[in-house]
């Protein structure tokens, strides 16, 4: 197994970083949070043209096949730049449809996903037939930290912006275009709504197997997002503590600040190889892939959340203001940590093998 990135993979990540570094990207996130999806859909098209969504679509439908390593690199950059939208959910839907095939209208959706013409949201409800260890997660796979644990209905991410929602309940998948009221989230750019019942596309063991695979893909990419988010927060915080002075010295020269930043960096550095190894295991179809993905999700989610707490504390009072651009990143950390499997759920997955 090769653990080093190829030159092509590095160049792909670098080009994506350059594209997303445009000054207007934070404005896209703010517009998305306000319910204006037009700038976000325009950025979505650019991401698709870069080939990101095609990395999850089989070749016969206009993609490159499922390439988890390249996807993880891509989503690390998407997290680094706080790109809004159901990015993970659309790729997870592509992985799900790719496994299920014609039974779930794969031919209709997969070419459109690869071209950036379709935005899907995938969610799974809890219940007696809930998939894997998340049967104890009453908010379903797509959940935010503020999900209502008393209500067993699932949340769909950005259902109001999606062309359709794929709702998985037990061994049945339905497509719906309608949803309940949009709910607030800790991250304003993560808009939650409960999908309403729609048209049944398929049912049976094949649905369950495809859904388990889609969950593993979603967890991996959420971990990659958390990792990229954490690195962006750390870089911004290091830059800030070099400039802000206290008692005539930059606060970055204080030992307590150095220790806090070092701890944050160590967490991110430890999470990086776990994410890469999980992507390799998933790409190879290894029996341990689910466990490795869960371990990466825990490590990256906790590291990204720790980076957000460090950024908030070391920025002082301005860290609490919504006007600070860094708030777009800080407020994503907790929801990403818990989306597609809380730390407790993923640790249980690691322990149960």
C-alpha positions in Angstrom: 0.0 0.0 0.0 1.4 3.4 -1.0 1.1 6.1 1.7 2.8 8.9 -0.1 0.7 11.2 -2.3 1.5 11.2 -6.0 2.6 14.4 -7.8 -0.7 14.4 -9.6 -2.6 14.3 -6.4 -0.6 17.1 -4.8 -1.0 19.2 -7.9 -4.8 18.6 -7.9 -5.1 19.7 -4.3 -3.0 22.7 -5.0 -5.0 23.8 -8.0 -8.3 23.4 -6.0 -6.8 25.5 -3.2 -5.9 28.2 -5.7 -9.4 28.2 -7.2 -11.1 28.5 -3.8 -8.7 31.2 -2.5 -10.7 33.8 -4.5 -11.7 36.7 -2.2 -15.4 36.1 -2.8 -15.6 32.6 -1.2 -16.4 33.9 2.3 -19.2 36.0 0.8 -20.6 32.9 -0.8 -20.9 31.2 2.6 -22.6 34.3 4.1 -25.1 34.4 1.2 -25.8 30.7 1.6 -26.5 31.2 5.3 -29.0 33.9 4.4 -30.8 31.6 2.1 -29.3 33.0 -1.2 -28.1 29.9 -3.0 -27.2 31.5 -6.4 -23.5 32.3 -5.5 -23.1 28.9 -3.9 -24.5 27.1 -7.0 -22.1 29.1 -9.2 -19.2 28.0 -7.0 -20.6 24.4 -7.1 -20.4 24.4 -10.9 -16.7 25.6 -10.7 -15.9 22.8 -8.3 -17.6 20.3 -10.6 -15.6 21.5 -13.5 -12.5 20.9 -11.5 -13.5 17.3 -11.4 -14.4 16.9 -7.7 -17.8 15.3 -8.0 -16.7 13.1 -10.8 -14.4 11.4 -8.4 -17.4 9.7 -6.9 -19.3 8.8 -10.1 -18.7 5.6 -12.1 -17.0 6.0 -15.4 -20.1 4.8 -17.4 -21.9 7.8 -16.0 -19.3 10.4 -16.8 -17.1 10.2 -13.8 -13.7 8.8 -12.8 -14.9 6.1 -10.5 -15.0 6.2 -6.7 -11.5 7.5 -5.7 -11.6 8.1 -1.9 -8.0 9.4 -1.7 -8.5 12.1 -4.2 -11.9 12.9 -2.7 -10.3 13.2 0.8 -7.7 15.6 -0.6 -10.5 17.6 -2.3 -12.7 17.9 0.8 -9.8 18.9 2.9 -9.4 21.9 0.6 -13.2 22.5 0.7 -13.1 22.5 4.5 -10.1 24.8 4.5 -12.1 27.4 2.6 -15.4 26.9 4.4 -17.3 26.1 1.2 -21.0 25.8 2.0 -23.6 23.3 0.8 -24.4 19.6 1.0 -21.0 18.7 -0.6 -20.5 15.5 1.5 -24.2 14.5 1.1 -24.1 14.8 -2.7 -21.0 12.7 -2.9 -22.4 10.2 -0.5 -25.6 10.1 -2.6 -23.4 9.4 -5.7 -21.6 6.6 -3.8 -25.0 5.2 -2.8 -26.5 5.4 -6.3 -23.4 3.9 -7.8 -23.7 0.8 -5.6 -27.5 0.5 -6.1 -27.5 1.1 -9.9 -30.6 1.4 -12.0 -32.9 0.4 -9.1 -32.5 3.9 -7.7 -32.5 6.0 -10.9 -28.7 6.1 -11.0 -28.6 6.8 -14.7 -30.7 9.9 -14.1 -28.7 11.5 -11.3 -25.1 10.4 -11.6 -24.2 12.2 -14.9 -25.8 15.4 -13.5 -23.9 15.1 -10.2 -20.6 14.7 -12.1 -21.4 17.8 -14.2 -22.4 19.9 -11.2 -25.9 20.2 -12.4 -27.6 18.3 -9.5 -27.4 18.9 -5.8 -28.6 16.1 -3.6 -29.0 15.6 0.1 -28.8 12.1 1.6 -30.0 11.3 5.1 -30.9 8.2 7.0 -33.5 7.8 9.8 -33.1 5.9 13.0 -35.3 3.0 13.9 -35.2 -0.7 14.6 -33.5 -1.3 11.2 -31.1 1.7 11.4 -27.7 1.0 9.9 -24.7 -0.1 11.9 -23.9 1.4 15.3 -25.9 4.6 14.6 -29.2 2.9 15.6 -28.7 4.7 19.0 -28.4 8.0 17.2 -32.0 9.4 17.2 -31.2 12.2 14.9 -30.0 10.0 12.1 -26.7 10.1 10.2 -26.9 13.7 9.1 -27.1 15.5 12.4 -25.8 18.7 14.0 -24.9 19.3 17.5 -28.2 21.1 18.1 -30.3 18.3 16.7 -33.4 17.5 18.8 -32.7 14.2 20.4 -36.3 13.8 21.4 -37.5 13.7 17.8 -36.6 10.5 15.9 -37.1 12.1 12.5 -33.9 12.7 10.5 -32.6 16.1 9.4 -31.5 16.6 5.8 -28.8 19.1 5.2 -29.7 22.0 2.9 -32.9 20.4 1.7 -34.1 23.8 0.6 -31.1 24.1 -1.8 -31.1 20.5 -3.0 -32.8 19.3 -6.2 -33.9 16.2 -4.3 -33.4 14.4 -1.0 -32.7 10.7 -0.8 -34.2 9.4 2.5 -33.2 6.0 3.8 -35.3 4.3 6.4 -34.2 0.8 7.2 -34.0 -1.1 3.9 -36.0 1.4 1.9 -34.9 4.5 0.0 -37.3 7.3 -1.1 -36.9 10.4 -3.1 -38.6 13.5 -1.9 -38.6 17.1 -3.1 -40.5 18.5 -0.1 -39.4 19.2 3.4 -40.5 20.9 6.7 -39.4 24.3 7.9 -35.7 25.2 7.8 -34.2 24.9 11.2 -31.3 27.0 12.6 -27.9 25.3 13.3 -24.8 26.2 15.2 -23.4 26.9 11.8 -25.7 29.3 9.9 -24.5 27.9 6.6 -25.6 24.4 7.6 -29.4 24.7 7.1 -31.4 21.8 8.4 -34.9 20.5 7.5 -36.8 17.3 7.9 -37.7 15.7 4.6 -41.3 14.6 4.0 -42.3 11.3 2.6 -41.7 10.8 -1.1 -41.6 8.2 -3.8 -40.1 4.9 -2.9 -37.2 4.1 -5.3 -36.0 0.7 -4.0 -36.1 -1.6 -1.0 -34.3 -4.7 0.2 -30.9 -5.8 1.5 -29.1 -4.0 -1.4 -30.3 -0.7 -0.1 -28.9 -1.4 3.3 -25.5 -2.5 1.9 -25.3 0.6 -0.4 -26.3 2.9 2.5 -23.6 1.5 4.8 -21.0 2.2 2.0 -22.4 5.7 1.6 -22.1 6.4 5.3 -18.4 5.3 5.3 -17.8 7.7 2.4 -19.6 10.5 4.1 -17.7 10.0 7.4 -14.4 10.0 5.5 -15.2 13.2 3.7 -16.5 14.9 6.8 -13.3 14.0 8.6 -11.3 15.5 5.7 -13.4 18.7 5.9 -12.7 18.9 9.7 -9.0 18.5 9.1 -8.9 21.3 6.5 -11.1 23.5 8.7 -8.7 22.9 11.6 -5.6 23.8 9.6 -7.2 27.0 8.3 -8.2 28.0 11.9 -4.7 27.2 13.2 -3.0 29.2 10.4 -5.3 32.2 11.0 -4.6 32.1 14.8 -0.9 31.8 14.4 -0.9 34.9 12.1 -3.1 36.8 14.7 -0.9 36.1 17.7 2.1 37.3 15.9 0.4 40.7 15.4 -1.5 41.3 18.7 0.7 42.7 21.4 0.3 42.7 25.2 2.7 44.3 27.6 4.8 45.4 24.7 5.2 41.9 23.2 3.4 39.8 20.7 1.1 37.4 22.6 2.5 34.6 20.4 5.8 34.9 22.4 4.0 33.8 25.6 4.7 30.3 26.7 1.0 29.5 27.5 0.0 30.6 24.0 2.8 28.5 22.4 1.7 25.4 24.3 -1.9 25.9 23.2 -1.0 26.2 19.6 1.4 23.3 19.8 -1.3 21.0 21.2 -3.6 22.1 18.4 -1.0 21.3 15.8 -0.2 17.9 17.3 -3.9 17.0 17.1 -4.1 17.9 13.5 -0.9 16.1 12.6 -2.0 12.9 14.3 -5.3 13.1 12.5 -3.8 13.6 9.0 -2.4 10.1 8.5 -5.5 8.5 9.9 -7.6 10.2 7.3 -5.2 9.2 4.6 -5.0 5.6 5.8 -8.8 5.4 5.9 -9.1 6.7 2.4 -6.6 4.1 1.2 -8.5 1.3 3.0 -11.8 2.4 1.5 -10.3 2.6 -1.9 -8.8 -0.9 -1.6 -12.1 -2.3 -0.2 -10.3 -3.5 2.9 -12.4 -5.3 5.5 -11.1 -2.8 8.1 -12.2 0.2 6.1 -15.3 1.0 8.3 -13.3 0.9 11.5 -10.5 3.0 10.0 -12.9 5.6 8.7 -14.5 5.8 12.1 -11.1 6.3 13.8 -10.3 9.0 11.3 -13.6 10.7 11.9 -13.0 10.8 15.7 -9.5 12.1 15.4 -10.1 14.7 12.7 -13.4 15.9 14.3 -11.9 16.4 17.7 -8.8 18.1 16.2 -10.9 20.5 14.2 -13.0 21.3 17.2 -10.0 21.9 19.4 -8.6 24.2 16.7 -11.8 26.2 16.8 -11.7 26.5 20.6 -8.0 27.6 20.4 -8.9 30.2 17.7 -11.8 31.5 19.8 -9.8 31.9 23.0 -6.6 33.4 21.4 -8.6 35.9 19.4 -10.1 37.2 22.6 -13.3 39.2 22.6 -13.4 39.7 18.8 -13.5 35.9 18.4 -17.1 36.0 19.6 -18.2 38.5 16.9 -20.1 37.4 13.8 -18.4 40.2 11.8 -15.1 38.5 12.2 -14.6 36.4 9.0 -13.1 33.6 11.1 -16.5 33.0 12.6 -17.4 31.2 9.3 -14.8 28.6 10.2 -15.2 28.5 14.0 -19.0 27.8 13.9 -18.5 24.8 11.5 -16.2 22.8 13.8 -18.8 21.5 16.3 -21.4 20.4 13.7 -18.8 18.8 11.5 -17.5 16.9 14.5 -20.9 15.4 15.1 -22.2 15.0 11.6 -22.4 11.5 10.1 -21.5 9.9 13.5 -20.8 11.5 16.8 -17.4 10.8 18.5 -19.2 8.3 20.8 -20.8 6.5 17.8 -17.5 6.3 15.9 -15.6 5.1 18.9 -18.1 2.4 19.3 -17.6 1.4 15.7 -13.8 1.2 16.2 -14.3 -1.0 19.3 -16.8 -3.3 17.8 -14.7 -4.0 14.7 
